[in-house]
Amino acid sequence: MMNFAELAQKLPENATSWGGFGEPLIINTNNLTGDTVTPESNVLETYAKLLEAAIVFQTELNEQRTLAGLPPVAIVSKTIGQEGGNPTFTYTFKVTIASGTALNNLLIPDTSPAL
């Protein structure tokens, strides 16, 4: 289904790195945002960039799933509105839980073959 390796392909170069099994996955927020990020930086840009990449990834995944006759995945969405003359972006991260499965296998329609 959706994994970090494929998500990284939708992010700027070197935004993620992984040293191998047993090593942490590192998200380089400087490369992700294009800014110099410090502990005092606002986290919202980082989250928005990750969610935007997830939307692109999900769209492409759903195109493949449609061609394969599989149901679409609907985990992340974005709506654009307006408030006080300024655009607003609302990201929604929604997970449907298969309550009869283990915590490491929560997503529905994960009963279908992954692409």
N, C-alpha and C positions, 0 to 999 in steps of 0.2 A: 504494500500500500504506500503510504507517504513515509519516507525516511529522510534522515539528515543528509545522506549523500546526494540524493536527488534534489533536496531543498537547496543545498549548497550550489548547485548548478544555476539556480535562479538568483543567487546573491552575487555581489561584486567579488572579483578575484581575491583570493586569500582572506575572505571574510570568515571562513572556518578552517580549522586544521585538526588533524587527529593523528596521534603518534602511533597508533596500533592498538591491538587488544590489550586491555588493562589500563590504557591511557585515557585521559579525559578528552571529550570533544570540546574544543575551544572556539568560541565565537569572538572574533576580533572586532570589537565595536568601532574602532577607528576606521577599519576598512569597510565595515558595513555601512556606516553613516557618511564616510568621507570627511569626518571632522576629527579633531583631537578630543577624545572623550576622557574625562576625569571622573573620579568618584562623585563629584558635585554636579556632573552633567545631568540634564533631564533625560530620564529613561524612555520617554514617550516616543522619540524619534527612532530609537533602537527597536522598540516593540512594533511600531508602525512598519518599519522596513522588513522585519521578519514576517509580519502578517501579510504585507503586500506580496512578498515572495511566495508565501504559502498560497495566496489567491492565484497567482500565475501558475504555480505548480498544480494546484487543484484543477484549474481550468484545463490544462494540458492533459492531466490524468483522466479527467472526465471525457475528453474527446476520445482518448484511447479506449476507455471503458465502454463508451457508446458504440464504437466500432466493433467491440468484442461482444456486444449484447449484454453487458453487465450494468447494474444500477449505478447511478452517479454517487459520488462521495460529496457530502455537504457538511464540511467541518468549519470552514471559515468563509465569511462574507463581508462585503464592504458596501455601505450606502453613502451617498454624497448628498448632503442637505445644505441648508443655509440658516444662519442665525445672526441677527443683527447686521446683515449685509455681508457677512463673512462665510466662506464655505466651511462646512463641517464634514469630517470624515468619521463614520462610525464603523468600527470593525467589530464583528461578532464572531466569537469562537464558540462553536456549539458541538458537543460530543454526545451522541446517542449511545447509551451504555447497554450492552448486553449483560443484564444482571446475573445471568447464569454462568458467566465465564470468569476466568481468573483476571486479576487486576492488570496483567500484562497483555490482555487481549480484550480491550473494552469496546472497540469501535464496531459499529454496524454501518455498512454492510460488509464487514470483514469476513463474512461467511463465504463470500465469492472469491474466486482465485485472484490473487494480486497481479497487477501489471507492472 
